[in-house]
Amino acid sequence: MRNFTWLFIFLMFASTLQAGSRQLGTGAVMQVEGSSGSGIVPWATIAGYGESDETDFTGAYTFLGTDDYEFEAHGVAVGWHNRLEFSLARQSFDLDTLGPAIGLPGATLRQDVFGLKVRLAGNLVYTKMPQIAFGVQYKKNKNFLIPGLVGARDDSGVDYYISASKLFLAKPFGFNGFATVTLRSTEANEIGLLGFGGDLGSRHINVETSLGLFLNSSWAVGFDFREKNSNLSFATESHWRDVFLAWIPNRHVSVVAAYADIGDVATLTDQKGFYLSINGSF
């Protein structure tokens, strides 16, 4: 977990400052592409806890380790008046096993993701209809040698998505439940780490979802699913899924631990491992 020190300093700094005034947990956490959501799925939520006259800043560090890969993401986001969200994430994907096998020891795939999200309608808590948001993620691959060799067409691409999210107070079974459904239009191969488009196709519309419960005001459990398609005959992509536990002690800090199954990645099968994300907000 390289580069962890800067995040620890940020969290200590954030804990001394004022956060927004929205209900605890309604800012969600930062997902792997920098948007507010859960681990692998963007939600309709806006980053932080700012209400209609408040602005929030959020930072996060995420790590996922499997048998053959290591993934890291560093992200920052600004939530403006519970209406607009701007985000930036930098991702790295270490090819611990595949790199030496193809004669590139130490090979790492890198990507920057620039995000914009706007809340279109509804409120996560206070309206009967779900909160609905539209988002854009511009992705720029920083190491295109390997993606180009395996057939990717482009080193950059744009994902478009629309999300509907709802918090159900005292439902089900007296708990507060939450649900998100996201439709994503994407050309990305392995979320962009293997470039965009390929010999099997380009743009697809995929379904993503998150479901869960708040066990109390500070603890939540849930499940994520992310549909993915294959553009490269080089390797079949698998759908992603995880089971997560989130700790949200206050509006400044949240920690998410998960067991993630990302399936087959770049010819290496059955990639599963533990996921950790630490978030700070002020």
Steps between C-alpha positions, in 0.01 A plus 500: 500500500730766373427870545290443813663775707340789312153355559559456873601866523193602301268302729650653810458846348143429386395382844569848642277683250129548446325258266162547333170449676334216307404178679789267586568254219319694226827609341582133428874439442738543208484217249802387298449761224470791744123547499279486806360149538612163632815310409434423134170679428430875476182613677273800445642652820721810498838472674518621858222622727435850366142625483363750246722783632813298589810369325690187606845363414573126509813291458547123495754223467397157370689171479406161357731203501439170319725200439646653184429875509511805725272798439531844661298818455542848646208736457368844586151640448307822558128496573335836429162586659385137485459557125834462320796269555848534349750217549846380405642151553841358418513123466785253476478127427816300569545190280675297768468167314423599140781755469789253550316242286501733197852626558402826670582460871367787706239587237219724625190630325402856596197715436359841593124546532333843496137495615201732495160416649181705528198420714198524270205428728387355830666471838661191647299533824219755475311419177302191403679481169868403508778748457602500134833620363683504169876458489792511258842343553782590259775237520856534375725195492858594593677178393357398163777263388339183635136598419609587145682171456193297602270685260354802679405776253539813711688624805208715622124476522191641665249314719148641536271378776168570664435387856195473722563464877263480796529470879201320652447615860416213737464258208545208488463338843543832681842571346581778254547336162661648191497415131658633182455409136743647247500474120843562346597557137867407461772392257746419778696177526542408868360846591758658265819350640524294179398785275176551309329302225640200318455239231176366657318831532497836671217668692261306723227590748551314828303465822652559843332476839558532873277374780548517875392579854610737773532281809508818709602861440868409447512153344370381163523177303429454134558338163621645168465362148652648183426360156790501252540405134793374295643711216828308469535144372828498693311446826142462617381749763297390802226676688620649830340453841583562863361473851590796719496627858512877554583685821390865511569635848446866403475730197878530474619140466371175352665163444377228266626141500381251240559162349509552124467255211620652171511166317729454200735792428742505203507117464550436874198332652311515828635828636363553851630697793451756772414861434560795734395863451565784745314829450526845656259792456483863612 
